[in-house]
Amino acid sequence: MGEQIVLVRTATGYQSGTVAALCSPRGNREAYFPLSSVAADVIRLGVKMTQNMMRAVQFHTYGGPEQLIVERVPRPEPQAGEVLVRVYAAGVNPIDWKVRKGLFKDVLPLFLPYTPGNEFAGTIELLGAGVTTFQQGQAVYGRGGRGTYAEYAIAAADSLMQMPRTISFDQAASVPVGARTAWIALFILADLQAGQRVLIHGAAGGVGNYAVQLARWKGAHVIGTASQDNLEFVRSLGAETVIDYHATPFEHVVHEVDVVVDPVGGEAQDRSWPLIKPGGMLVAIGHPPVEDTARRYGVRTLSTVANQRAPLRISTEPLEAISSLLESGMLLPQPGKVFPLEEAGQAQAFSETGHGRGRIILRVVAE
């Protein structure tokens, strides 16, 4: 049998441990009490549970940003093929607040309480069975994390990439959704080629800023729309023509484009159809394609919405190429406004405005 576990009364409360550890010397101990093996096990379990807790943002009911609260919850454990990541930074995407508002509850009901987020950067904490591609402590980034508004999150190992050494965690967390979506839109769905003309709406946003950079890298002629505050920013990314959508109707400037990248939808999309060359392509970002309208104008349309694209699986394939571009400096990550984890509600409210620049970030751990 091991040394007896005791409960010690001190000036600041009670502590549990062995007599040797806690009661020698006993100058500041008032008394100690032997514990039964059951009580000792309970204390050990309590200590272990405390060690395996984490802070996470949750909402218990659908509604506004005020529903997001930080709570202490059990830290998840990785299963086979998964890793547990200590989250340093998480991206705030429009899908996050749309889910919180309940816009998809009829087609994608959630088990509440729910922790938002799937885009993040951090370090490997634990490896699930069969994972050999990463090591503990390795810096990674990716999408497909489950509940990344938290100190720790689970992700499939094959959805992550080693983080480029040239960028910070905040920068890395801005990349996986935005850059990957832009890559899919431009090169997989639209098959953009050098010399073609592409119109990118919301060119300063979380997807738009990467679409501008990637299209320019490909050798396309890039036209972007943005607010007045972001005109120079979009030019700096490589757009040759930038239109202030508040001051100038873009259809007065743009004509005969091969591709439109549209994360905005609505009226902006309605006004874009006549600007596309016959046989050209409009890629809808985050909303379904309007195929009847496309046929009427003699053009094509596809969407990045999951059930409209192939492959459906979470893949690191675009991230491999994107990581190379980041390492070489050809692609510059663009984190936007940064909020602490405790201000997740404010971060989502800011995202709902549809303004700003780059990807909004929740900083979980200071670098």
C-alpha positions in Angstrom: 0.0 0.0 0.0 1.1 3.5 -0.7 1.5 6.3 1.8 -1.8 7.4 3.5 -3.7 10.3 1.8 -4.8 13.0 4.3 -6.8 16.2 4.3 -4.9 19.1 5.7 -6.5 22.2 7.2 -4.3 25.3 6.5 -4.8 29.0 6.9 -6.2 29.3 3.4 -8.4 26.2 3.4 -8.0 22.5 2.9 -5.6 20.5 0.8 -5.2 16.8 0.1 -2.1 14.8 -0.3 0.4 12.5 1.6 1.5 13.2 5.1 5.1 13.7 3.8 4.1 16.1 1.1 1.6 18.2 3.1 2.4 17.9 6.8 6.2 18.1 7.1 7.2 20.6 8.2 3.9 21.2 10.0 4.6 24.8 11.1 1.6 26.3 9.2 -0.7 23.3 9.5 -3.4 23.3 12.1 -4.5 19.7 11.8 -4.7 16.8 9.4 -7.3 14.1 9.0 -6.8 10.6 7.6 -9.1 9.9 4.7 -10.7 6.7 3.6 -9.7 5.2 0.3 -13.0 6.1 -1.2 -12.7 9.8 -0.1 -9.1 9.9 -1.5 -10.3 8.5 -4.8 -13.0 11.2 -4.9 -10.4 13.9 -4.4 -8.2 12.4 -7.1 -11.1 12.3 -9.5 -12.0 15.9 -8.7 -8.4 17.1 -9.3 -8.3 15.2 -12.6 -11.7 16.7 -13.7 -10.4 20.2 -12.9 -7.3 19.6 -14.9 -9.4 18.4 -17.9 -11.7 21.4 -18.0 -11.4 24.3 -20.5 -13.0 27.6 -21.3 -15.4 27.5 -24.3 -17.9 29.9 -25.9 -21.4 28.4 -26.0 -24.9 29.3 -26.7 -27.8 27.5 -25.0 -30.6 28.9 -27.2 -30.8 30.4 -30.7 -30.8 34.2 -30.8 -28.6 37.3 -30.9 -24.9 37.6 -30.0 -25.7 38.1 -26.4 -26.4 34.4 -26.3 -22.7 33.6 -26.5 -21.2 33.1 -23.1 -17.9 31.7 -21.9 -18.2 28.6 -19.7 -16.0 25.9 -18.2 -16.7 22.6 -20.0 -14.9 19.2 -20.1 -12.0 19.1 -22.5 -12.7 16.7 -25.4 -10.5 13.6 -26.0 -9.3 12.7 -29.5 -10.5 9.4 -31.1 -8.7 7.4 -33.7 -7.5 9.5 -36.6 -8.1 12.7 -34.6 -6.0 15.2 -32.7 -6.6 17.6 -29.8 -5.4 21.1 -30.6 -4.7 23.8 -28.2 -6.3 26.7 -29.9 -4.3 30.0 -30.1 -6.6 31.8 -32.6 -9.9 31.0 -34.3 -11.5 32.6 -37.4 -15.0 34.1 -37.1 -17.0 33.3 -40.2 -20.4 34.5 -41.3 -21.7 30.9 -41.1 -21.0 31.0 -37.3 -23.5 33.8 -36.6 -26.0 32.4 -39.1 -26.0 29.1 -37.2 -26.3 31.0 -33.8 -29.4 32.8 -35.1 -31.0 29.5 -36.1 -31.1 30.1 -39.8 -30.3 26.4 -40.5 -32.0 24.8 -37.5 -34.7 23.2 -39.7 -32.1 21.5 -42.0 -29.2 21.2 -39.5 -30.5 21.0 -36.0 -27.9 21.3 -33.2 -27.5 19.7 -29.9 -27.5 22.6 -27.5 -25.4 24.0 -25.8 -23.2 24.4 -28.8 -19.7 25.8 -29.3 -19.2 27.6 -32.7 -16.2 27.7 -35.0 -14.3 25.4 -37.3 -11.3 27.5 -38.5 -8.3 27.8 -36.3 -4.6 27.7 -35.6 -2.8 26.2 -32.6 -0.5 23.4 -31.4 -1.0 19.7 -31.1 -1.9 18.7 -27.6 -2.8 15.0 -27.9 -2.8 12.5 -30.7 -5.6 10.0 -31.3 -4.9 6.4 -32.1 -3.2 5.9 -35.5 -2.1 9.5 -36.0 1.5 9.5 -37.1 1.7 12.7 -39.3 2.0 15.1 -36.3 3.8 15.4 -33.1 2.8 17.0 -29.8 3.6 20.7 -29.7 3.6 21.1 -33.5 2.0 24.3 -34.8 -0.9 23.5 -37.2 -3.8 25.2 -38.9 -6.9 24.2 -40.8 -10.6 23.9 -40.9 -13.0 21.2 -39.8 -12.3 21.8 -36.1 -15.3 21.1 -33.9 -16.0 24.1 -31.7 -12.9 26.2 -32.2 -14.2 29.1 -30.0 -12.5 27.3 -27.1 -9.1 26.6 -25.5 -9.0 23.2 -27.1 -10.7 21.6 -30.1 -10.8 18.3 -31.9 -10.1 17.9 -35.6 -9.5 15.1 -38.0 -5.7 14.8 -38.5 -6.1 14.8 -42.3 -7.9 18.2 -42.2 -4.8 20.0 -40.8 -1.6 21.3 -42.2 1.7 22.2 -40.5 1.6 26.0 -40.0 4.0 28.0 -42.2 6.9 29.3 -40.1 6.6 32.7 -41.6 3.2 33.6 -40.2 1.6 34.1 -36.7 -1.2 32.2 -35.2 -3.6 35.1 -35.8 -2.6 35.2 -39.5 -2.8 31.4 -39.9 -6.4 31.4 -38.5 -7.4 33.8 -41.2 -6.4 31.4 -44.0 -8.1 28.0 -44.0 -11.7 29.0 -44.9 -11.0 32.2 -46.8 -8.1 31.1 -48.9 -9.4 27.6 -49.5 -12.9 28.9 -50.6 -11.2 31.4 -52.9 -9.1 28.6 -54.4 -12.1 26.4 -55.0 -14.1 29.2 -56.5 -11.4 30.4 -58.9 -9.5 27.2 -59.9 -11.8 24.3 -59.3 -15.3 25.7 -60.1 -14.4 28.6 -62.6 -11.2 27.1 -64.0 -9.7 30.7 -64.1 -6.9 31.1 -66.6 -4.2 33.7 -67.1 -5.4 36.7 -69.1 -9.0 36.3 -68.1 -11.0 39.1 -66.5 -12.5 38.4 -63.1 -14.8 40.6 -61.0 -14.6 40.0 -57.2 -17.3 41.4 -55.0 -16.5 42.2 -51.4 -12.8 42.2 -52.4 -11.6 43.3 -48.9 -13.5 40.5 -47.0 -12.4 37.2 -45.6 -12.8 35.4 -48.9 -12.5 38.3 -51.3 -9.0 39.4 -50.2 -7.6 35.9 -51.0 -9.5 35.7 -54.3 -7.8 39.0 -55.4 -4.4 37.7 -54.5 -4.8 34.2 -56.0 -6.4 35.6 -59.2 -3.5 38.0 -59.6 -1.0 35.2 -58.9 -2.7 33.2 -61.7 -2.2 36.1 -64.1 -5.8 37.3 -64.4 -7.0 40.9 -64.8 -8.6 41.6 -61.4 -11.5 44.0 -60.7 -12.7 44.4 -57.2 -15.5 46.2 -55.4 -15.0 47.6 -51.9 -16.0 50.4 -49.6 -14.1 53.7 -49.8 -12.0 52.8 -46.6 -10.7 49.7 -48.3 -9.9 50.9 -51.8 -6.2 51.2 -51.3 -6.1 48.0 -49.4 -7.6 46.1 -52.3 -5.2 47.8 -54.7 -2.3 46.7 -52.5 -3.5 43.1 -52.9 -3.1 43.2 -56.7 -6.5 44.4 -58.1 -5.9 46.5 -61.2 -9.3 48.2 -61.0 -11.1 48.9 -57.7 -14.6 50.3 -57.5 -16.2 52.1 -54.5 -19.6 50.4 -54.5 -21.1 53.3 -52.6 -20.0 56.0 -55.1 -20.1 54.2 -58.4 -22.4 51.5 -59.8 -20.0 48.8 -60.8 -21.9 48.0 -63.9 -20.9 51.5 -65.2 -17.3 50.5 -65.1 -17.2 46.7 -65.6 -18.0 44.8 -68.8 -17.1 41.6 -70.5 -15.8 39.6 -67.6 -15.1 35.9 -67.7 -15.7 35.2 -64.1 -17.6 36.8 -61.2 -16.8 35.8 -57.6 -19.8 36.7 -55.5 -19.9 36.4 -51.7 -22.5 39.1 -51.5 -25.6 37.9 -53.4 -28.8 39.8 -53.7 -28.8 43.0 -55.7 -25.1 42.8 -56.4 -25.6 39.4 -58.1 -28.6 40.6 -60.0 -26.6 43.4 -61.5 -23.7 41.2 -62.3 -25.3 38.8 -64.8 -25.3 41.2 -67.8 -21.5 41.8 -67.3 -20.5 38.2 -67.9 -19.3 37.0 -71.3 -21.4 34.3 -73.0 -20.3 31.0 -71.5 -18.7 32.8 -68.6 -19.1 31.8 -64.9 -20.6 33.3 -61.7 -19.4 31.5 -58.6 -21.7 32.1 -55.6 -19.9 32.0 -52.3 -21.9 30.7 -49.4 -25.3 30.8 -51.1 -26.9 28.6 -53.7 -26.6 29.2 -57.5 -29.4 30.8 -59.4 -29.4 28.5 -62.4 -32.5 29.7 -64.2 -31.1 33.3 -64.3 -27.7 32.0 -65.5 -29.4 30.1 -68.4 -31.3 33.2 -69.4 -28.1 35.2 -69.8 -26.3 32.3 -71.5 -23.7 31.9 -68.7 -22.9 29.3 -66.1 -23.1 29.3 -62.3 -21.9 27.1 -59.5 -21.7 27.5 -55.7 -19.2 26.8 -53.0 -22.1 25.6 -50.8 -21.1 22.1 -49.7 -23.8 20.2 -51.5 -22.9 22.0 -54.8 -19.3 21.1 -55.1 -17.0 18.1 -55.3 -15.2 16.7 -53.4 -17.4 17.0 -50.3 -14.8 15.7 -47.8 -12.7 18.1 -45.8 -9.4 18.1 -47.7 -6.0 19.7 -47.2 -5.3 19.6 -50.9 -5.7 23.3 -51.6 -4.0 24.1 -48.3 -0.8 22.4 -49.5 -0.5 24.8 -52.4 -1.7 27.7 -50.3 0.9 26.9 -47.6 3.6 27.0 -50.3 2.5 30.4 -51.4 2.4 31.7 -47.8 6.0 30.4 -47.2 7.2 32.1 -50.4 5.5 35.4 -49.6 3.4 35.2 -52.7 0.2 35.1 -50.6 -0.2 37.5 -47.6 -2.5 36.4 -44.8 -5.0 39.1 -43.8 -6.4 38.8 -40.3 -8.9 41.6 -39.6 -10.1 42.9 -36.3 -9.0 40.8 -33.3 -11.2 40.1 -30.3 -10.4 38.1 -27.1 -12.4 34.9 -26.5 -14.6 36.7 -23.9 -15.8 39.1 -26.6 -17.1 36.4 -29.1 -20.5 38.1 -29.1 -19.0 41.4 -30.2 -16.9 39.6 -32.8 -20.0 38.0 -34.3 -21.9 41.2 -34.2 -19.1 42.9 -36.1 -19.2 40.1 -38.6 -22.9 40.6 -39.1 -22.3 44.2 -40.3 -20.6 42.9 -43.4 -17.9 45.5 -43.2 -14.3 45.4 -42.1 -11.3 43.9 -43.7 -9.9 40.4 -43.8 -11.0 37.6 -41.4 -12.2 38.5 -37.9 -10.1 36.6 -35.3 -10.7 35.4 -31.8 -7.4 35.3 -29.9 -7.5 32.6 -27.4 -3.8 32.6 -26.4 -1.5 35.5 -26.6 1.6 34.7 -28.6 
